[in-house]
Amino acid sequence: MFSWVKQEQGGRNKEGEMYQTVTEGLQTLYTKKLLPLEETYLFHDFHSPALEAADFQSKPMVLLVGQYSTGKTTFIRYLLEQDFPGMRIGPEPTTDGFIAVMYGENEGVVPGNALVVDPKKPFRKLNAFGNSFLNRFICSQMPNQVLQSISIIDTPGILSGEKQRISRGYDFAEVLRWFGERVDRIILLFDAHKLDISDEFSEAIRAFKGQDDKIRVVLNKADQVDTQQLMRVYGALMWSLGKVINTPEVVRVYLGSFWAKPLQNTENRRLFEAESQDLFRDIQSLPRNAALRKLNDLIKRARLAKVHAYIISYLKKEMPSLFGREKKKEELIMRLPEIYTILQREHHISPGDFPNVAKMQDMLQHYDFSKFPSLKMKLIESVDKMLANKIAVLMAMIREEESKQPPAMVSGGAFEGSQDGPFGQGYGEGISAGADADDWIVSRDKHRYDELFYTLMPVNGKITGVNAKKEMMSSRLPNTVLGKIWKLADCDRDGMLDDEEFALAQHLIKVKLEGYELPTELPPHLVFFQKKMTNHVTAL
């Protein structure tokens, strides 16, 4: 049982609060500490709707965004390994709305208007986008093991040009911004033959400003080009993304072909397998990091709410009591960048915490500044205390919950058995080569290694470390790696190598030179003495 501060008699803290889980703590913190500040200063009108219980209790969500025919719906089909209700796949723009693919005992589709009145679903605030959006929003429910851990949001294929953007009938970028604030992962899909970022796609990516840590990029259909073309495609994609995602960090790009069809070009098969496993691990980790993500989003929201309160109260303070209000309002809107600088110095706020100036200026046009509330320090101090004290305790609760009952990783579908059996990544390669062979794999090249061994003048069947060092350094591997190889190969720990140990050292050097990692301990199939004993027992 957890509490925010040191418990007093009866298991309650000084404020009489007691929380059983991190989710309950997050929800209560928001309701009691942050929500009053948001409501007082009209935060929900300017930035984001109020959070509800379903926002804290929902499963991790993955949002897929990309131009038409880049494989978004096929990607979901690939992960689930089955069709889902409402799915349409084709080379033309087939997905013309948002589809929330979620777990349900019974397979079926829930229309948008019914979805936004369901208190158990985290979509109630989407009601603000009107019928034009809700008519193009459905929830596809099905009993699938993958969906027991995560939910996936499919989006319309993005087109280029002003005409298509207007014909949607709703603010596409604002809907994406709403989802971006609430999902755990944003995956931008690109086709190896469609690297151009249209105006609407560019606007969509900019809608995720402030959510950079959630963004991953998938270069799909990469098997349709050869290695030389793939290098050029990758470079062109990074150049295009650099113009839209204005961060100094390089965004993570996964290469591959995410559908259950044969590869058209197999020369990069090993690369695609490694990339897909990296992406799978990233998605599988979402349930484990869900509580931490919600905590991080709450902190970001609290910082923005504080800044918003300072802006609104400053505008109120600058308004005249009786005459010249409209003129003063226009002047203050024009001076908003300067006001940001003043508040930044006065309250020691980072420039990155302020909302977009142009958007804020546009929204302020519709409000009467004289009706804005004055600064109420009690509300600000309550949020400050939450950030300074209770968040730290909540972090400890997250770690304690994970240690007692670690969240289950995403399983089922394409995640099932991806690491097991002969088709798991790295099976039979590198250090694992020869694991299921009857002979000692080192013996296959031992005749070559023996020739080297006897040129190093062994004494009583062994060579010293000095002589072994000269030969091992010819590999040009760093001393730290060669030192590790020596420890693995010197099985009897006598500081010298016999012919089997030397052959083992040469095999490990070969493994490392081929680009594979070395183990911390020698696996059983590489221990020569175990092989010899096993063969001896078999012969008896």
C-alpha positions as CSV (number, residue, x, y, z in Angstrom):
1,M,0.0,0.0,0.0
2,F,1.4,3.4,-1.0
3,S,1.1,7.0,0.2
4,W,2.6,10.2,-1.1
5,V,4.4,11.3,2.1
6,K,5.4,9.6,5.3
7,Q,2.4,7.8,6.7
8,E,1.0,8.6,10.0
9,Q,-1.2,6.5,12.3
10,G,-4.0,4.8,10.3
11,G,-1.9,4.5,7.1
12,R,-2.8,8.0,5.8
13,N,-0.6,11.0,5.1
14,K,-1.1,14.5,6.5
15,E,-3.6,15.4,3.7
16,G,-5.6,12.2,4.4
17,E,-4.7,10.8,1.0
18,M,-4.0,7.2,0.2
19,Y,-3.4,5.6,-3.2
20,Q,-3.3,1.9,-4.1
21,T,-1.7,2.3,-7.6
22,V,0.3,4.8,-9.7
23,T,-2.7,5.2,-12.0
24,E,-4.9,6.2,-9.1
25,G,-2.2,8.6,-7.9
26,L,-1.8,10.3,-11.3
27,Q,-5.6,10.7,-11.7
28,T,-6.0,12.2,-8.2
29,L,-3.0,14.5,-8.5
30,Y,-4.4,15.8,-11.8
31,T,-8.0,16.3,-10.4
32,K,-7.0,18.0,-7.1
33,K,-3.8,19.9,-8.1
34,L,-3.7,20.7,-11.8
35,L,-7.4,20.7,-13.0
36,P,-8.3,23.8,-10.8
37,L,-5.5,25.8,-12.4
38,E,-6.6,24.7,-15.9
39,E,-10.3,25.6,-15.3
40,T,-9.5,29.0,-13.8
41,Y,-7.4,30.2,-16.7
42,L,-9.4,28.7,-19.6
43,F,-6.6,26.2,-20.4
44,H,-9.0,23.8,-22.1
45,D,-10.2,26.5,-24.5
46,F,-6.7,27.4,-25.6
47,H,-4.7,24.1,-25.5
48,S,-6.1,20.7,-24.6
49,P,-9.4,19.3,-23.2
50,A,-9.5,18.2,-19.6
51,L,-8.3,14.6,-18.9
52,E,-10.7,12.0,-17.8
53,A,-10.4,8.7,-15.9
54,A,-10.2,6.7,-19.2
55,D,-7.1,8.8,-20.2
56,F,-5.2,7.5,-17.2
57,Q,-6.5,3.9,-17.3
58,S,-6.3,3.2,-21.0
59,K,-3.8,0.8,-22.5
60,P,-0.7,2.1,-24.4
61,M,-1.7,3.4,-27.8
62,V,0.3,3.4,-31.1
63,L,-0.5,6.1,-33.7
64,L,0.3,5.3,-37.4
65,V,0.7,8.3,-39.7
66,G,1.8,8.4,-43.4
67,Q,0.9,9.1,-47.0
68,Y,-1.5,6.8,-48.8
69,S,-0.3,3.4,-49.9
70,T,2.7,3.4,-47.5
71,G,1.4,0.3,-45.8
72,K,-0.2,1.6,-42.5
73,T,-3.1,-0.7,-42.5
74,T,-1.0,-3.6,-43.8
75,F,1.5,-2.9,-41.0
76,I,-1.4,-3.4,-38.4
77,R,-2.4,-6.6,-40.2
78,Y,1.2,-7.7,-40.0
79,L,1.4,-7.1,-36.2
80,L,-2.0,-8.7,-35.5
81,E,-1.6,-11.6,-38.0
82,Q,-5.3,-11.3,-38.8
83,D,-7.8,-9.0,-40.5
84,F,-9.7,-6.5,-38.4
85,P,-13.2,-5.1,-38.9
86,G,-13.3,-2.1,-41.2
87,M,-10.0,-2.9,-42.8
88,R,-9.4,-1.9,-46.4
89,I,-6.1,-2.3,-48.3
90,G,-5.3,-1.1,-51.8
91,P,-2.9,1.1,-53.8
92,E,-5.4,3.9,-53.8
93,P,-6.3,6.0,-50.7
94,T,-8.5,3.3,-49.0
95,T,-8.5,4.3,-45.3
96,D,-10.6,7.5,-45.4
97,G,-11.0,7.9,-41.6
98,F,-9.5,7.1,-38.2
99,I,-9.8,3.5,-37.0
100,A,-9.0,2.7,-33.3
101,V,-8.1,-1.0,-33.3
102,M,-8.8,-2.2,-29.7
103,Y,-9.4,-5.4,-27.8
104,G,-13.0,-6.6,-27.4
105,E,-14.5,-10.0,-26.6
106,N,-16.8,-9.7,-29.6
107,E,-15.6,-8.7,-33.0
108,G,-17.3,-5.6,-34.4
109,V,-17.3,-1.9,-35.2
110,V,-18.4,0.9,-33.0
111,P,-19.2,4.2,-34.8
112,G,-17.6,7.5,-33.7
113,N,-20.8,9.1,-32.3
114,A,-21.3,6.1,-30.0
115,L,-17.6,5.9,-29.2
116,V,-17.3,9.5,-27.8
117,V,-20.1,8.9,-25.2
118,D,-18.5,5.7,-23.8
119,P,-16.8,6.7,-20.5
120,K,-14.6,3.6,-20.6
121,K,-12.9,4.7,-23.8
122,P,-10.4,7.6,-23.9
123,F,-12.1,9.4,-26.8
124,R,-14.9,11.4,-25.2
125,K,-13.2,14.8,-25.8
126,L,-13.0,14.1,-29.6
127,N,-16.7,15.2,-29.6
128,A,-15.4,18.8,-30.0
129,F,-14.3,18.1,-33.6
130,G,-17.9,17.6,-34.7
131,N,-19.9,15.2,-36.9
132,S,-17.6,15.6,-40.0
133,F,-14.9,13.9,-38.0
134,L,-17.0,11.5,-36.0
135,N,-18.6,10.2,-39.2
136,R,-15.0,9.2,-40.2
137,F,-14.0,7.7,-36.9
138,I,-14.7,4.1,-35.8
139,C,-13.5,1.6,-33.2
140,S,-12.6,-1.8,-34.5
141,Q,-12.9,-4.4,-31.7
142,M,-11.6,-7.9,-31.8
143,P,-10.3,-10.7,-29.5
144,N,-6.6,-10.5,-30.4
145,Q,-3.7,-11.2,-28.0
146,V,-1.7,-8.2,-29.2
147,L,-4.6,-5.9,-28.4
148,Q,-4.7,-7.1,-24.8
149,S,-1.6,-5.0,-24.2
150,I,-1.8,-2.1,-26.7
151,S,-4.3,-0.3,-28.9
152,I,-3.4,0.9,-32.5
153,I,-4.8,4.0,-34.2
154,D,-4.9,3.9,-38.0
155,T,-5.2,7.3,-39.8
156,P,-6.3,8.4,-43.3
157,G,-3.7,8.3,-46.0
158,I,-2.3,11.8,-46.4
159,L,-2.6,13.5,-49.7
160,S,-0.9,16.6,-51.2
161,G,-2.6,19.9,-52.1
162,E,-4.9,22.4,-50.5
163,K,-8.1,20.9,-52.1
164,Q,-7.9,17.5,-50.3
165,R,-7.1,19.2,-46.9
166,I,-10.2,21.4,-47.1
167,S,-12.5,18.5,-48.3
168,R,-11.9,16.6,-45.1
169,G,-14.4,18.8,-43.3
170,Y,-12.4,18.9,-40.0
171,D,-9.1,20.1,-38.8
172,F,-6.9,17.1,-39.6
173,A,-3.7,18.5,-37.9
174,E,-5.6,19.3,-34.7
175,V,-7.0,15.8,-34.5
176,L,-3.5,14.4,-34.9
177,R,-2.3,16.8,-32.2
178,W,-5.0,15.6,-29.9
179,F,-3.9,12.0,-30.4
180,G,-0.2,12.8,-30.2
181,E,-0.7,14.2,-26.7
182,R,-2.3,10.9,-25.6
183,V,-0.6,8.1,-27.4
184,D,2.6,6.3,-26.3
185,R,4.2,5.9,-29.7
186,I,3.9,7.8,-33.0
187,I,5.1,5.9,-36.1
188,L,5.6,7.8,-39.3
189,L,5.5,5.4,-42.3
190,F,7.3,6.1,-45.5
191,D,7.5,4.1,-48.8
192,A,10.9,3.6,-50.4
193,H,9.3,5.0,-53.6
194,K,7.4,7.9,-51.8
195,L,9.8,10.1,-49.9
196,D,8.3,13.4,-50.7
197,I,6.7,15.1,-47.7
198,S,3.6,16.9,-48.9
199,D,2.2,20.2,-47.4
200,E,-0.4,18.3,-45.4
201,F,2.1,15.7,-44.2
202,S,4.5,18.4,-43.1
203,E,1.7,20.1,-41.2
204,A,0.8,16.7,-39.6
205,I,4.4,16.2,-38.4
206,R,4.5,19.7,-37.0
207,A,1.3,18.9,-35.1
208,F,3.5,16.5,-33.0
209,K,5.7,19.3,-31.8
210,G,6.7,18.6,-28.2
211,Q,6.1,14.9,-28.6
212,D,9.5,14.2,-30.3
213,D,10.4,11.5,-27.8
214,K,7.4,9.5,-29.0
215,I,8.2,9.6,-32.8
216,R,9.7,6.7,-34.7
217,V,10.1,6.4,-38.4
218,V,9.6,3.3,-40.5
219,L,10.9,3.1,-44.1
220,N,8.6,0.4,-45.4
221,K,8.9,-1.7,-48.6
222,A,12.7,-1.3,-48.4
223,D,13.1,-4.7,-50.1
224,Q,11.9,-3.2,-53.4
225,V,15.3,-1.5,-53.9
226,D,18.9,-2.8,-53.9
227,T,21.6,-1.9,-51.4
228,Q,22.9,1.1,-53.4
229,Q,19.5,2.5,-54.0
230,L,18.6,1.9,-50.3
231,M,21.5,4.0,-49.2
232,R,20.3,6.9,-51.4
233,V,16.7,6.5,-50.3
234,Y,17.8,6.5,-46.6
235,G,19.9,9.7,-47.1
236,A,17.0,11.4,-49.0
237,L,14.6,10.5,-46.2
238,M,16.8,11.9,-43.5
239,W,17.3,15.1,-45.5
240,S,13.5,15.5,-45.9
241,L,12.8,14.8,-42.2
242,G,15.5,17.3,-41.2
243,K,13.5,20.1,-42.8
244,V,10.3,19.2,-40.9
245,I,11.4,17.8,-37.5
246,N,13.5,20.6,-36.1
247,T,15.5,18.8,-33.4
248,P,19.2,18.4,-33.1
249,E,18.8,14.6,-32.4
250,V,18.5,12.2,-35.4
251,V,15.1,10.5,-35.4
252,R,15.2,6.7,-35.2
253,V,14.5,5.1,-38.6
254,Y,13.6,1.4,-39.0
255,L,14.2,-0.2,-42.4
256,G,12.2,-3.2,-43.6
257,S,9.3,-4.8,-45.4
258,F,6.4,-5.1,-42.9
259,W,4.1,-7.6,-44.5
260,A,4.0,-11.4,-44.7
261,K,5.1,-11.7,-48.3
262,P,8.4,-12.9,-49.7
263,L,11.2,-10.3,-49.9
264,Q,11.7,-9.0,-53.5
265,N,15.4,-8.3,-52.8
266,T,17.1,-10.6,-50.3
267,E,20.6,-9.1,-50.1
268,N,19.6,-7.0,-47.1
269,R,17.6,-9.7,-45.3
270,R,19.8,-9.8,-42.3
271,L,19.5,-6.0,-41.9
272,F,15.7,-6.1,-42.2
273,E,15.4,-8.9,-39.6
274,A,17.6,-6.9,-37.1
275,E,15.6,-3.7,-37.8
276,S,12.2,-5.5,-37.3
277,Q,13.3,-7.0,-34.1
278,D,14.5,-3.6,-32.8
279,L,11.0,-2.2,-33.7
280,F,9.3,-5.1,-32.1
281,R,11.3,-4.6,-28.9
282,D,10.4,-0.9,-28.9
283,I,6.7,-1.6,-29.2
284,Q,6.8,-4.5,-26.7
285,S,8.3,-2.1,-24.1
286,L,5.3,0.2,-24.2
287,P,3.3,-1.5,-21.4
288,R,6.3,-1.4,-19.1
289,N,6.8,2.3,-19.7
290,A,3.2,3.4,-19.9
291,A,3.0,4.7,-16.3
292,L,6.2,6.7,-16.8
293,R,4.9,8.1,-20.1
294,K,1.7,9.3,-18.4
295,L,3.7,10.8,-15.6
296,N,5.9,12.6,-18.1
297,D,2.9,13.9,-20.0
298,L,1.4,15.2,-16.8
299,I,4.5,17.1,-16.0
300,K,4.6,18.7,-19.5
301,R,0.9,19.6,-19.1
302,A,1.5,21.1,-15.7
303,R,4.4,23.3,-17.0
304,L,2.3,24.6,-19.9
305,A,-0.7,25.2,-17.6
306,K,1.5,27.4,-15.3
307,V,2.8,29.4,-18.3
308,H,-0.7,29.8,-19.6
309,A,-1.8,31.1,-16.2
310,Y,1.0,33.7,-16.2
311,I,0.1,34.9,-19.7
312,I,-3.6,35.2,-19.0
313,S,-3.2,37.0,-15.7
314,Y,-0.6,39.4,-17.2
315,L,-3.0,40.4,-20.0
316,K,-5.7,41.0,-17.3
317,K,-3.3,43.2,-15.3
318,E,-2.5,45.3,-18.3
319,M,-6.1,46.1,-19.2
320,P,-7.5,49.6,-18.4
321,S,-10.4,49.8,-16.0
322,L,-12.9,51.7,-18.2
323,F,-11.8,53.2,-21.6
324,G,-9.7,52.1,-24.5
325,R,-10.0,48.4,-23.9
326,E,-10.2,47.4,-27.5
327,K,-7.1,49.4,-28.5
328,K,-5.2,48.0,-25.5
329,K,-6.2,44.5,-26.4
330,E,-4.8,44.9,-30.0
331,E,-1.6,46.4,-28.5
332,L,-1.1,43.5,-26.1
333,I,-1.7,40.9,-28.8
334,M,0.9,42.6,-31.0
335,R,3.3,42.7,-28.0
336,L,2.8,39.1,-27.1
337,P,6.4,38.0,-28.1
338,E,7.7,40.8,-25.8
339,I,5.3,39.7,-23.0
340,Y,6.8,36.2,-23.4
341,T,10.2,37.6,-22.8
342,I,9.1,39.6,-19.7
343,L,7.4,36.6,-18.1
344,Q,10.4,34.4,-19.0
345,R,12.7,36.7,-17.0
346,E,10.2,37.4,-14.2
347,H,9.3,33.8,-13.4
348,H,12.5,32.1,-14.6
349,I,10.7,30.1,-17.3
350,S,12.4,28.2,-20.2
351,P,11.6,29.6,-23.6
352,G,10.6,26.1,-24.8
353,D,7.7,26.1,-22.2
354,F,5.8,28.9,-24.0
355,P,3.0,28.1,-26.5
356,N,3.3,29.0,-30.1
357,V,3.1,32.8,-30.4
358,A,1.1,33.0,-33.7
359,K,-1.5,30.5,-32.6
360,M,-1.9,32.2,-29.3
361,Q,-2.3,35.6,-30.9
362,D,-5.0,34.2,-33.2
363,M,-7.0,32.7,-30.4
364,L,-6.7,35.7,-28.1
365,Q,-8.6,37.8,-30.7
366,H,-11.9,36.1,-29.6
367,Y,-11.6,36.9,-25.8
368,D,-12.4,39.9,-23.6
369,F,-9.2,40.4,-21.6
370,S,-11.0,42.3,-18.9
371,K,-12.9,39.1,-17.9
372,F,-9.7,37.1,-17.5
373,P,-8.9,36.1,-13.9
374,S,-6.0,37.7,-12.0
375,L,-3.0,35.7,-10.8
376,K,-3.9,33.4,-7.9
377,M,-0.6,32.3,-6.4
378,K,-2.3,29.6,-4.3
379,L,-3.1,27.6,-7.4
380,I,0.4,28.1,-8.8
381,E,2.0,27.1,-5.5
382,S,-0.2,24.0,-5.4
383,V,1.1,22.9,-8.8
384,D,4.7,23.8,-7.8
385,K,4.4,21.6,-4.7
386,M,3.0,18.7,-6.8
387,L,6.0,19.0,-9.2
388,A,8.6,19.4,-6.5
389,N,7.4,16.7,-4.0
390,K,4.7,14.4,-5.1
391,I,6.1,13.6,-8.6
392,A,9.3,12.3,-7.0
393,V,7.4,9.9,-4.7
394,L,5.3,8.8,-7.6
395,M,8.5,7.8,-9.5
396,A,9.4,5.6,-6.5
397,M,5.9,4.1,-6.6
398,I,6.4,3.2,-10.3
399,R,9.7,1.4,-9.6
400,E,8.1,-0.4,-6.6
401,E,5.1,-1.5,-8.7
402,E,7.4,-2.8,-11.4
403,S,9.5,-4.8,-9.0
404,K,6.5,-6.5,-7.4
405,Q,4.6,-7.2,-10.6
406,P,6.4,-6.3,-13.9
407,P,3.9,-5.3,-16.7
408,A,3.5,-8.0,-19.3
409,M,5.2,-7.3,-22.6
410,V,3.2,-7.3,-25.8
411,S,2.8,-10.8,-27.1
412,G,0.9,-12.7,-29.7
413,G,0.7,-12.0,-33.5
414,A,4.0,-11.1,-35.0
415,F,5.6,-10.9,-31.6
416,E,4.9,-14.5,-30.8
417,G,8.0,-16.6,-31.0
418,S,10.0,-14.0,-32.8
419,Q,13.1,-14.8,-30.7
420,D,12.6,-18.6,-30.4
421,G,13.5,-21.5,-32.6
422,P,15.7,-21.6,-35.7
423,F,14.1,-18.5,-37.2
424,G,14.9,-16.3,-34.3
425,Q,17.3,-13.4,-34.9
426,G,20.9,-14.6,-34.8
427,Y,20.1,-18.3,-34.5
428,G,23.0,-20.4,-35.8
429,E,25.1,-17.2,-36.5
430,G,28.1,-15.7,-34.8
431,I,28.7,-17.1,-31.3
432,S,25.6,-19.4,-31.7
433,A,27.0,-21.2,-34.8
434,G,27.5,-24.9,-34.1
435,A,25.2,-24.9,-31.1
436,D,23.1,-27.8,-32.5
437,A,26.0,-29.6,-34.3
438,D,27.4,-33.0,-33.3
439,D,31.0,-31.8,-33.8
440,W,33.0,-29.0,-32.1
441,I,32.6,-26.2,-34.6
442,V,36.2,-24.9,-34.0
443,S,37.5,-28.3,-35.2
444,R,36.4,-27.5,-38.8
445,D,39.2,-24.9,-39.2
446,K,41.5,-26.4,-36.6
447,H,44.0,-27.6,-39.2
448,R,44.7,-24.0,-40.2
449,Y,44.9,-22.8,-36.6
450,D,47.3,-25.6,-35.8
451,E,49.7,-24.4,-38.5
452,L,49.8,-21.0,-36.8
453,F,50.1,-22.6,-33.4
454,Y,53.2,-24.5,-34.2
455,T,54.9,-21.5,-35.8
456,L,54.7,-19.8,-32.3
457,M,57.1,-22.4,-30.8
458,P,55.0,-24.1,-28.1
459,V,56.7,-25.6,-25.1
460,N,55.2,-28.8,-23.6
461,G,52.2,-28.3,-26.0
462,K,51.5,-24.7,-24.9
463,I,52.4,-21.2,-26.0
464,T,52.9,-18.3,-23.7
465,G,50.8,-15.1,-23.5
466,V,53.7,-13.1,-25.1
467,N,53.7,-15.3,-28.2
468,A,49.9,-15.6,-28.4
469,K,49.7,-11.8,-28.1
470,K,51.8,-11.2,-31.2
471,E,49.5,-13.4,-33.4
472,M,46.2,-12.2,-31.9
473,M,47.1,-8.5,-32.4
474,S,47.5,-9.1,-36.1
475,S,43.7,-9.1,-36.1
476,R,43.8,-5.3,-35.4
477,L,41.1,-5.7,-32.8
478,P,41.3,-3.4,-29.7
479,N,43.2,-4.7,-26.7
480,T,40.0,-4.6,-24.6
481,V,38.4,-7.1,-27.1
482,L,41.5,-9.3,-27.3
483,G,41.7,-9.3,-23.5
484,K,38.1,-10.6,-23.4
485,I,38.9,-13.3,-26.0
486,W,42.0,-14.4,-24.0
487,K,39.9,-14.9,-20.8
488,L,37.3,-16.9,-22.7
489,A,39.8,-19.1,-24.5
490,D,42.1,-19.7,-21.5
491,C,39.7,-22.3,-20.1
492,D,42.1,-23.8,-17.5
493,R,43.2,-20.3,-16.4
494,D,47.0,-21.2,-16.5
495,G,48.0,-18.1,-18.4
496,M,49.0,-20.2,-21.5
497,L,47.1,-21.7,-24.5
498,D,47.3,-25.2,-25.8
499,D,46.3,-26.0,-29.3
500,E,42.6,-26.4,-28.6
501,E,42.5,-23.1,-26.6
502,F,44.5,-21.3,-29.3
503,A,42.0,-22.6,-31.9
504,L,39.2,-21.4,-29.8
505,A,40.8,-17.9,-29.5
506,Q,41.1,-17.7,-33.3
507,H,37.5,-18.8,-33.7
508,L,36.3,-16.0,-31.3
509,I,38.5,-13.5,-33.3
510,K,36.8,-14.6,-36.5
511,V,33.3,-14.2,-34.9
512,K,34.2,-10.7,-33.8
513,L,35.6,-9.7,-37.1
514,E,32.4,-10.8,-38.8
515,G,30.5,-8.2,-36.7
516,Y,29.0,-10.3,-34.0
517,E,29.2,-9.7,-30.3
518,L,31.2,-11.8,-27.8
519,P,29.5,-13.5,-24.8
520,T,30.4,-12.7,-21.2
521,E,30.8,-16.5,-20.6
522,L,31.8,-19.2,-23.0
523,P,28.6,-21.1,-24.2
524,P,28.7,-24.9,-23.6
525,H,29.0,-25.8,-27.3
526,L,32.3,-24.0,-27.6
527,V,33.9,-25.6,-24.6
528,F,36.3,-28.2,-26.1
529,F,36.6,-30.3,-22.9
530,Q,32.9,-30.7,-22.6
531,K,32.7,-31.7,-26.3
532,K,35.5,-34.3,-25.8
533,M,33.8,-35.6,-22.6
534,T,30.4,-35.8,-24.4
535,N,31.8,-37.7,-27.3
536,H,33.7,-40.1,-24.9
537,V,30.4,-40.8,-23.0
538,T,28.6,-41.4,-26.3
539,A,31.3,-43.8,-27.4
540,L,31.0,-45.8,-24.2
